[in-house]
Amino acid sequence: MHFDWGLSLRLVQAPEALFALLGLASVALEVGFLAVLFWRPARRVLPLLMILFHVAVLFLQNLLFLDLVVLQAIFFDFAEPGGLLGPGRAAGEPRPPAGQGGLRHPALVAAAASVVVCAWITRIEFYPLTAMQMFSWRDRSGVVEYYKVLAQRRSGAVDPAALRHCTYRTFAITPVVKKAFDPAGQAICREYLAMCAARGNRRAADPIARFEIQRWRWDLRHDRAGEHVTLVDRYVQDVP
């Protein structure tokens, strides 16, 4: 789910060491999370840290991965002896012997992990397999690009276009907005804006007459205050 928190924008003046620390802590948590598979103390601590991690993602990146938050419940020892829901067991009481059938589930997990690792190494991106590249590229220029979508009303008033109200919050807006500057995908953006205008103008006292998408470039490394942000391109679409 996507939200419009502004907390991360308040941190643009923060030292780079803070962002480096956040990144290193995130990588360490995700890599170290493998310990939940074989270490009981890790199953008590790391899922809680992962939930806090996703709370930070919610407010700093405006993204809520609700499924990954709920998923952490499977790592808690609820039903094991000594767990919250499991029967009590004395510290010296031996565990029941594991039968041959007990090897079936570890084998399935190992097979699934092997498939995931192979997809990651070979960088397969074909549903349902993914190499999970997401943000794994290198850019040391310090230059970032972002987009503004403005809606001009028939009265002449101009305000930010609330595109997220057109669809569910799980819908990613930025990929569609980017297509406005791609000749091959511009039709998708045009149809989406037309749909948003049709829905928004049904009961609007001041209907939308025009959309304008602006692409801005910010040299974050040399202009931390954002005083010299450059307007690179714009896309204008009239609403009939």
trRosetta pair geometry for C-beta under 8 A, 3 or more apart (Angstrom, degrees):
i j d omega theta_ij theta_ji phi_ij phi_ji
1 63 7.2 142 73 -159 49 50
1 64 4.2 -14 58 56 101 107
1 66 6.7 40 1 -18 114 110
1 169 4.2 32 -155 118 88 116
1 170 5.5 -48 -89 -76 59 64
2 62 6.0 33 -162 138 67 99
2 63 6.3 -21 -102 -101 60 65
2 64 7.9 -144 -59 19 19 81
2 164 6.5 -133 92 -120 112 127
2 169 5.3 -157 46 -177 66 78
2 170 7.4 148 -1 -105 83 15
2 171 7.5 -76 16 68 125 48
2 172 6.8 130 -49 -105 139 51
2 173 6.9 -152 103 0 168 99
3 58 7.1 37 28 -173 136 78
3 62 4.8 -143 68 -161 72 80
3 63 7.6 -159 21 -67 83 22
3 64 6.7 62 -16 -19 114 106
3 169 7.0 19 -67 -160 61 129
4 62 6.4 42 -88 -140 20 132
4 164 7.2 -145 -43 6 115 156
5 8 7.2 90 105 -1 99 87
5 58 7.6 85 -7 144 148 66
5 59 5.4 -111 144 -146 170 56
5 62 5.2 -166 34 -94 89 84
6 9 5.0 -43 -174 31 78 120
6 10 6.9 84 134 -27 81 94
7 10 5.9 -56 -165 25 41 113
7 11 7.4 31 147 -17 67 106
7 59 5.0 4 42 167 153 93
7 60 6.4 -79 94 -91 112 50
8 11 5.7 -60 -161 31 44 112
8 59 7.7 156 -44 137 83 60
8 60 4.8 100 -81 -159 105 57
8 61 6.9 79 -60 -71 149 36
8 62 7.5 -89 2 -28 128 92
9 12 6.2 -12 -167 -26 48 111
11 14 4.4 -20 -171 -5 79 128
11 18 7.4 -127 -171 107 116 143
11 60 7.7 -8 16 -133 149 98
12 220 7.3 -116 -156 -145 103 106
12 224 6.2 159 146 -176 92 77
12 226 7.1 12 140 -30 160 114
13 224 6.0 99 -106 153 62 120
13 225 7.5 35 -87 -87 102 64
14 18 4.7 -53 153 42 122 150
14 19 7.2 127 99 -35 115 89
15 18 5.4 113 70 -8 74 96
16 19 5.7 -56 -159 40 50 107
16 20 6.1 51 145 -21 75 105
17 20 5.4 -54 -145 39 36 114
17 21 6.2 40 154 -23 67 104
18 21 5.8 -55 -151 34 29 111
18 22 6.5 28 152 -17 63 105
19 22 5.5 -49 -145 36 35 113
19 23 6.3 36 154 -18 65 105
20 23 5.8 -56 -149 38 30 111
20 24 6.2 27 156 -16 66 108
21 24 5.9 -55 -142 39 29 108
21 25 6.1 29 158 -18 64 109
22 25 5.9 -57 -145 38 27 110
22 26 6.3 29 155 -21 63 107
22 56 7.8 -161 -149 159 113 142
22 60 8.0 -145 -167 174 153 171
23 26 5.7 -56 -149 34 30 111
23 27 6.4 25 157 -14 65 106
24 27 5.9 -55 -146 39 32 108
24 28 6.1 32 156 -19 66 109
25 28 5.7 -55 -143 39 30 112
25 29 6.3 31 157 -20 64 106
26 29 5.9 -56 -149 35 28 109
26 30 6.4 19 158 -12 65 109
26 53 6.6 124 -119 -148 80 120
27 30 6.0 -60 -145 41 30 105
27 31 6.0 21 161 -11 67 111
28 31 6.1 -59 -139 43 26 104
28 32 5.7 16 165 -10 64 119
29 32 6.0 -63 -136 47 22 104
29 33 6.3 43 156 -48 60 98
29 46 7.2 156 -159 -149 82 91
29 49 5.9 -143 -135 129 124 121
29 50 6.6 161 164 -86 121 71
29 53 5.9 -179 113 -76 162 146
30 33 5.7 -35 -153 1 29 121
31 34 7.0 -32 169 -2 46 106
32 35 5.8 -13 173 -3 71 115
32 42 7.8 -144 153 -138 91 125
32 46 6.9 -150 115 -114 96 131
33 36 6.0 -18 179 -1 65 112
33 42 7.9 148 -146 172 38 119
33 46 5.5 155 -118 170 69 137
33 50 6.6 63 -107 -74 128 127
34 37 6.0 -36 180 11 60 115
35 38 6.8 -87 -160 54 47 77
35 39 4.6 -29 175 35 92 126
35 42 3.8 -160 116 -109 107 168
35 46 6.6 144 68 -34 103 153
36 39 7.1 -73 -96 56 20 77
36 42 4.8 -133 -79 120 54 108
36 43 4.8 105 -146 -85 85 71
36 46 5.5 -121 -62 66 108 136
36 47 7.0 87 -109 -46 144 90
36 75 4.9 -24 -177 -150 140 128
37 109 7.6 160 -141 157 124 147
39 42 4.2 68 88 5 105 115
39 43 7.2 175 93 -14 57 82
40 43 5.6 -54 -153 31 40 112
40 44 6.9 33 153 -17 67 104
40 77 6.6 15 -148 -51 97 145
41 44 5.7 -60 -155 35 39 111
41 45 6.3 11 158 -2 73 114
42 45 6.2 -72 -139 48 32 94
42 46 4.9 10 -179 -7 77 124
43 46 7.0 -35 -92 40 21 99
43 47 6.8 22 -166 -12 49 113
43 75 4.9 -151 -144 163 87 89
43 76 6.5 153 159 -106 96 29
43 77 5.9 89 115 -36 135 94
44 47 7.8 -76 -165 31 8 100
44 48 7.8 -5 152 -5 46 115
44 76 7.4 78 -103 -126 52 72
44 77 7.3 -36 -70 10 87 107
45 48 6.1 -72 -165 38 34 108
45 49 6.3 26 151 -16 73 110
46 49 5.4 -55 -145 39 38 112
46 50 6.1 41 155 -24 69 103
46 75 7.4 -70 80 139 97 153
47 50 5.4 -52 -145 34 34 114
47 51 6.6 39 153 -22 64 99
47 72 3.8 135 -162 -173 102 106
47 73 7.7 134 -177 -65 145 23
47 75 4.6 174 -63 72 131 126
47 76 6.3 -98 52 -56 160 81
48 51 5.7 -48 -153 30 34 112
48 52 6.7 33 149 -14 64 103
48 72 7.7 140 -60 165 31 144
49 52 5.6 -53 -151 39 37 112
49 53 6.3 46 147 -28 66 102
50 53 5.2 -45 -148 29 36 120
50 54 6.7 32 154 -15 64 100
50 68 7.7 -112 157 154 113 98
50 72 5.5 173 80 -97 121 128
51 54 6.0 -56 -152 37 33 106
51 55 6.6 37 147 -21 64 102
51 69 5.6 79 -126 -144 80 84
51 72 5.6 -95 -57 20 96 166
52 55 5.4 -49 -150 33 37 116
52 56 6.6 40 151 -19 65 101
53 56 5.7 -55 -156 34 32 111
53 57 6.5 34 146 -20 65 103
54 57 5.1 -43 -145 34 41 117
54 58 6.5 54 151 -29 63 96
54 64 7.6 76 166 -147 100 53
54 65 5.5 -105 -141 55 121 98
54 68 5.9 173 -93 96 145 109
54 69 5.0 -142 88 -76 155 94
55 58 5.5 -45 -154 25 34 118
55 59 6.9 12 157 -3 64 105
56 59 6.4 -68 -149 45 32 95
56 60 5.6 2 165 4 72 121
57 60 6.3 -68 -124 52 23 93
57 61 5.0 -31 -167 36 67 118
57 63 5.7 -50 151 70 101 92
57 64 7.8 147 102 -95 97 34
57 65 6.9 2 97 7 145 105
58 61 7.5 -19 -61 56 6 75
58 62 7.4 31 -176 -127 40 15
58 63 6.6 -112 -103 76 44 41
58 64 4.9 41 -112 -87 102 77
59 62 7.8 30 -150 -72 14 45
64 69 8.0 -34 -176 -14 80 132
65 68 4.0 8 132 26 117 117
65 69 6.5 142 97 -22 71 84
66 69 5.5 -54 -151 34 37 113
66 70 6.3 29 156 -13 70 106
67 70 6.0 -57 -146 41 31 105
67 71 6.1 43 152 -34 64 107
68 71 5.3 -42 -141 25 34 123
68 72 7.6 52 157 -35 56 87
69 72 6.4 -43 -174 4 35 111
70 73 6.2 -29 178 0 55 114
71 74 6.3 -37 -178 11 59 110
72 75 5.9 -55 -170 28 56 112
72 76 7.6 60 142 -29 74 95
73 76 6.0 -46 -161 16 47 113
76 83 7.5 123 148 -155 80 119
76 84 7.4 1 150 9 119 122
77 80 4.1 -46 -172 30 101 123
77 82 7.4 -1 129 87 131 85
77 83 4.0 -140 126 -98 83 120
77 84 7.7 131 93 4 64 78
77 86 7.2 -50 152 -2 83 136
78 83 5.1 133 -178 150 10 132
78 84 5.1 -42 -132 53 66 100
78 85 4.4 21 167 22 87 112
78 86 6.8 136 134 -28 41 89
79 83 6.0 -1 35 68 13 146
79 85 5.4 -29 -85 84 56 105
79 86 4.7 101 177 -74 30 97
80 83 4.3 98 55 -27 72 124
80 86 4.9 -96 79 -35 24 166
81 86 5.1 -120 -80 139 24 128
81 87 5.9 -30 -115 75 77 73
81 88 7.0 67 -166 -178 80 14
81 89 3.6 21 173 -7 131 132
81 95 7.8 -164 26 -112 142 83
82 86 6.4 -7 38 82 36 120
82 88 6.6 71 -85 -135 51 51
82 89 5.6 -71 -42 40 89 93
83 86 4.0 69 45 14 97 114
89 93 5.0 -125 -180 64 89 135
90 93 4.2 106 59 -23 88 107
98 102 3.9 -74 -175 38 105 166
98 103 7.9 106 146 -44 120 71
99 102 5.5 127 60 -12 58 97
100 103 6.3 -45 -176 17 49 110
101 104 5.6 -23 -170 -7 58 119
102 105 7.3 -49 -170 27 45 99
102 106 7.8 33 145 0 67 108
103 106 5.9 -61 -156 46 50 108
103 107 5.9 52 150 -26 77 109
104 107 5.8 -63 -155 35 28 112
104 108 6.5 26 153 -18 65 106
105 108 5.6 -51 -147 34 36 111
105 109 6.4 36 155 -18 67 103
106 109 5.6 -54 -146 38 35 111
106 110 6.2 36 155 -20 67 106
107 110 5.7 -53 -146 37 31 112
107 111 6.4 33 154 -20 64 105
108 111 5.7 -53 -148 35 31 111
108 112 6.4 29 155 -16 65 106
109 112 5.8 -55 -147 39 31 109
109 113 6.2 32 154 -19 66 107
110 113 5.7 -54 -145 38 30 112
110 114 6.4 35 154 -24 63 104
111 114 5.6 -52 -150 31 31 113
111 115 6.7 32 152 -19 63 101
112 115 5.8 -52 -153 32 35 112
112 116 6.5 33 151 -17 66 105
113 116 5.6 -54 -149 38 35 111
113 117 6.2 34 154 -19 68 106
114 117 5.8 -54 -144 38 31 110
114 118 6.3 31 156 -19 65 107
115 118 5.8 -56 -147 37 29 110
115 119 6.4 29 155 -18 64 107
115 129 7.4 -111 160 -110 100 110
116 119 5.8 -56 -150 37 30 111
116 120 6.3 31 152 -21 64 107
117 120 5.6 -56 -149 35 32 113
117 121 6.3 28 156 -18 67 106
118 121 5.9 -54 -143 37 31 107
118 122 6.1 6 165 4 66 113
118 124 7.8 22 121 1 76 129
119 122 6.4 -67 -137 53 24 94
119 123 7.9 99 166 -82 54 4
119 124 4.3 -82 -145 47 79 114
119 129 4.4 -149 -120 -173 141 111
119 130 6.6 61 149 64 134 21
119 131 5.6 -147 143 -78 80 66
120 123 7.4 19 -178 -75 28 45
120 131 5.0 126 -121 -143 43 73
120 132 6.7 -20 -107 33 96 99
122 131 7.5 -136 78 -86 53 122
123 131 4.4 -6 -134 -67 46 169
123 133 7.1 43 -143 -62 96 115
124 129 4.8 -8 113 124 122 128
124 130 7.3 -123 98 -108 74 14
124 131 5.8 137 48 -46 49 97
125 129 7.4 -138 -113 103 16 80
125 130 5.8 40 -123 -127 64 65
125 131 6.0 -64 -64 14 80 96
125 133 7.4 -37 -79 2 125 115
126 129 5.6 17 66 56 70 100
127 130 7.7 13 -94 -54 51 93
132 136 7.9 77 118 -15 66 131
133 136 4.7 -112 -164 41 65 111
133 137 7.7 45 170 -44 107 82
139 143 7.8 -101 166 54 117 71
141 221 7.4 -141 141 -3 43 135
142 219 6.1 49 112 -169 100 65
142 220 5.1 -137 175 65 83 79
142 221 2.7 -7 -177 -27 165 115
142 222 6.9 109 111 -9 143 74
143 217 6.2 0 -175 -174 106 98
143 218 7.0 159 -154 82 58 43
143 219 5.2 -27 -99 -103 81 62
143 220 7.1 171 -100 12 24 79
143 221 7.6 -55 -48 9 55 102
144 217 7.6 164 86 -153 39 53
144 218 5.3 -18 63 63 86 95
144 220 5.6 33 5 -22 109 122
145 215 6.2 1 -174 -176 112 94
145 216 6.7 158 -154 83 61 48
145 217 5.3 -26 -99 -99 80 68
145 218 7.5 165 -90 18 30 75
145 232 7.2 -31 -130 8 112 149
146 215 7.9 165 87 -152 29 54
146 216 5.5 -20 65 63 76 99
146 218 7.0 4 12 2 105 118
147 174 6.8 150 32 -132 129 79
147 177 4.9 144 122 138 163 137
147 178 7.2 -128 -49 -72 148 63
147 213 6.1 -11 -170 -172 112 94
147 214 6.7 152 -158 79 58 52
147 215 5.7 -26 -101 -100 79 61
147 216 7.2 173 -91 17 26 81
148 160 7.2 -92 -166 -117 88 91
148 213 7.3 161 83 -156 49 46
148 214 4.4 -6 57 55 97 106
148 216 6.6 48 -8 -15 103 119
149 160 6.8 75 79 -163 68 70
149 161 4.3 -72 127 45 102 117
149 163 5.9 15 92 -27 158 125
149 177 6.2 -105 -63 -120 121 126
149 211 6.7 -18 -170 -167 91 102
149 212 7.5 159 -156 83 45 48
149 213 5.3 -13 -104 -104 75 75
149 214 7.8 -163 -73 21 31 71
150 158 5.5 9 178 -175 119 102
150 159 7.2 159 -153 85 75 20
150 160 6.4 -65 -106 -106 57 38
150 161 6.1 129 -177 -22 6 94
150 211 7.2 146 80 -161 53 51
150 212 4.6 -13 60 61 102 97
150 213 7.8 -172 22 -77 70 30
150 214 7.0 37 -5 -8 108 108
151 158 7.1 164 82 -150 43 56
151 159 6.0 -23 60 67 91 70
151 160 7.2 34 13 132 90 17
151 161 3.9 116 -38 -88 103 86
151 162 7.8 -48 -5 9 142 63
151 200 8.0 -69 -144 122 156 164
151 208 4.9 -62 -169 -124 112 114
151 210 7.5 153 -159 83 47 50
151 211 6.0 -23 -102 -104 65 67
152 156 7.2 -26 -173 -150 95 28
152 157 7.4 162 -154 86 53 41
152 158 5.0 -21 -100 -98 72 84
152 208 7.2 96 69 -158 45 69
152 209 5.5 -62 102 64 88 92
152 210 4.2 -2 51 60 115 98
152 211 7.7 -153 17 -73 81 20
152 212 6.8 55 -21 -8 107 108
153 156 6.8 -30 76 37 80 22
153 157 4.5 7 36 58 122 88
153 158 7.4 -148 10 -72 77 35
153 159 7.5 26 -25 14 108 97
153 206 4.4 19 -170 147 136 109
153 207 6.9 137 -150 82 77 32
153 208 6.3 -67 -102 -103 55 42
153 209 6.3 79 175 4 19 96
154 206 6.2 -155 43 -169 85 70
154 207 5.5 36 -13 64 120 79
154 208 7.8 121 -30 159 79 4
154 209 4.6 122 -78 -49 65 122
155 206 5.0 -42 -6 -145 118 123
157 206 6.7 25 39 151 124 151
161 196 7.2 65 174 139 118 145
161 208 7.6 59 -117 -122 102 140
161 211 6.2 26 -75 -128 155 96
162 165 4.6 27 133 4 109 117
162 166 8.0 150 114 -24 70 80
162 200 7.7 139 64 -106 96 132
163 166 5.6 -39 -170 10 54 118
163 167 8.0 -3 155 19 74 93
163 173 5.3 114 101 -134 129 131
163 177 7.8 178 29 -68 174 109
163 192 7.9 40 -155 147 119 110
163 196 5.7 -46 -127 -116 72 154
164 167 7.2 -83 -158 55 41 73
164 169 6.4 36 -174 -107 112 67
164 171 7.7 169 -134 67 66 98
164 173 6.3 -74 -76 -53 78 137
165 200 7.4 88 92 -89 119 100
166 192 7.6 112 117 180 155 83
166 195 6.4 102 -172 113 130 95
166 196 4.1 -66 -84 -107 145 86
166 199 5.7 135 -128 55 80 144
166 200 7.3 -55 -84 -43 92 98
167 171 4.1 0 114 17 134 157
168 171 5.4 115 65 -16 71 97
172 175 5.3 47 115 12 116 107
172 176 7.5 150 104 -7 71 91
173 176 6.0 -72 -165 42 42 108
173 177 5.9 37 149 -22 80 111
174 177 5.5 -57 -142 38 34 112
174 178 6.2 39 160 -25 68 103
175 178 5.8 -51 -148 30 31 115
175 179 7.1 39 153 -28 60 99
176 179 5.8 -49 -162 20 36 115
176 188 6.4 -121 -138 129 82 104
176 189 5.6 143 169 -101 74 74
176 192 5.1 0 -178 24 137 173
177 180 6.1 -31 -177 -2 47 114
177 189 6.7 98 -117 -126 23 119
177 213 5.8 177 -162 -141 91 134
178 181 6.5 -66 -175 39 51 97
178 182 6.7 37 136 -14 77 116
179 182 5.0 -66 -143 44 51 112
179 185 3.6 -90 -145 118 111 112
179 186 6.0 -177 150 -86 82 33
179 188 5.1 -20 130 67 163 108
179 189 4.3 -178 86 -38 99 110
180 186 6.1 69 -138 -128 31 80
180 189 4.3 -137 -68 139 71 167
180 190 7.9 123 -110 -53 76 66
180 213 4.7 81 73 65 171 154
180 235 3.9 -152 162 37 121 170
181 186 7.8 137 -4 -90 8 97
181 213 7.9 -131 -38 108 92 125
181 215 6.2 11 -49 -40 151 146
181 233 5.8 89 -113 104 129 146
181 235 6.3 -129 -65 -48 72 125
182 185 4.4 20 93 40 120 97
182 186 6.1 -169 79 -51 57 74
183 186 5.7 -27 -135 -11 28 121
185 188 5.1 -32 -178 23 81 118
185 189 6.8 79 131 -15 83 96
186 189 5.7 -56 -156 39 44 109
186 190 6.1 45 149 -23 73 107
186 235 7.9 -160 -138 -141 107 142
187 190 5.4 -54 -145 37 34 115
187 191 6.3 33 157 -18 67 105
188 191 6.0 -56 -150 37 28 107
188 192 6.4 27 153 -19 63 108
189 192 5.7 -57 -147 36 32 111
189 193 6.3 29 157 -16 67 106
189 213 7.7 -43 176 -21 137 161
189 235 7.6 16 125 130 145 158
190 193 6.1 -56 -148 37 28 107
190 194 6.4 29 153 -19 63 108
190 237 6.1 179 -125 -121 78 143
191 194 5.6 -54 -147 37 32 114
191 195 6.4 35 153 -21 65 104
192 195 5.7 -53 -151 34 32 112
192 196 6.5 32 151 -18 65 104
193 196 5.6 -52 -147 36 35 112
193 197 6.3 35 154 -19 66 104
193 211 4.9 -103 -162 17 133 166
193 237 5.4 87 105 82 154 152
193 239 7.9 -122 142 -83 97 95
194 197 5.7 -53 -147 36 31 111
194 198 6.4 33 154 -21 64 105
194 237 7.8 -100 -58 154 77 135
194 239 7.3 158 -118 -122 62 81
195 198 5.7 -53 -148 34 31 112
195 199 6.5 24 157 -12 65 106
196 199 6.0 -60 -148 41 30 105
196 200 5.9 20 159 -13 67 115
196 211 8.0 78 76 -80 124 140
197 200 5.9 -61 -137 45 27 105
197 201 5.7 17 168 -15 66 117
197 207 7.9 67 -171 180 88 94
197 208 4.9 -120 -128 77 91 127
197 211 7.2 -111 -62 -40 116 113
197 239 4.4 -160 -161 -125 157 132
198 201 6.4 -60 -135 40 20 103
198 202 7.2 44 157 -51 55 90
199 202 6.2 -33 -164 -11 32 114
200 204 5.8 32 150 -45 72 133
200 207 7.6 129 113 -144 87 67
200 208 5.8 43 95 -8 128 124
201 204 5.0 -66 -126 27 41 121
201 207 4.1 46 -132 -137 104 106
201 208 5.9 -107 -67 28 103 83
201 239 7.4 161 -46 158 146 143
204 207 4.8 126 85 -89 122 56
204 208 7.1 40 80 -16 172 73
207 239 7.6 -140 148 106 103 139
208 211 7.1 28 170 -60 127 78
208 239 5.3 74 111 8 88 163
209 238 7.1 -29 159 -152 67 74
209 239 5.6 -152 -159 49 22 103
210 236 6.5 -7 -178 -169 113 92
210 237 6.9 160 -158 84 65 45
210 238 5.2 -32 -104 -110 87 55
210 239 6.2 -142 -73 5 33 87
211 236 7.2 162 88 -153 56 44
211 237 4.7 -3 57 58 101 97
211 239 7.0 89 -16 -45 86 102
212 234 6.1 -7 -173 -173 97 112
212 235 7.1 159 -156 81 49 50
212 236 5.1 -9 -105 -103 81 75
212 237 7.8 -176 -76 23 40 65
213 234 6.7 158 83 -158 52 58
213 235 4.3 -3 54 54 103 101
213 236 8.0 -154 25 -67 66 35
213 237 8.0 30 -4 1 98 104
214 231 6.0 -52 -168 -140 114 102
214 233 7.6 165 -155 89 48 47
214 234 5.0 -16 -104 -105 67 90
215 231 7.5 107 76 -164 52 58
215 232 4.7 -57 103 63 99 106
215 233 4.6 12 43 55 119 86
215 234 7.1 -153 16 -74 74 42
216 229 5.4 14 -179 167 118 114
216 230 6.8 149 -159 79 66 45
216 231 5.8 -40 -102 -101 75 52
216 232 6.6 163 -115 4 18 90
217 229 7.0 165 78 -165 44 69
217 230 4.7 -19 60 64 97 99
217 232 5.0 78 -19 -48 110 120
218 223 6.8 -126 -171 81 75 116
218 226 6.1 -21 -140 -118 124 86
218 229 4.8 -22 -94 -115 86 95
218 230 7.8 -177 -73 24 41 71
219 222 4.9 -16 134 47 119 96
219 223 4.9 80 77 18 88 108
219 228 7.3 -18 38 87 107 104
220 223 6.9 -77 -109 65 19 71
220 224 6.7 55 -174 -103 61 53
221 224 8.0 -22 -176 -65 10 78
223 226 6.2 104 137 -83 100 24
223 227 6.1 -131 -164 41 107 73
223 228 5.0 -115 -122 45 151 97
223 229 7.4 -175 120 -60 143 60
226 229 5.4 5 -168 -42 80 113
231 234 7.0 3 175 -49 112 103
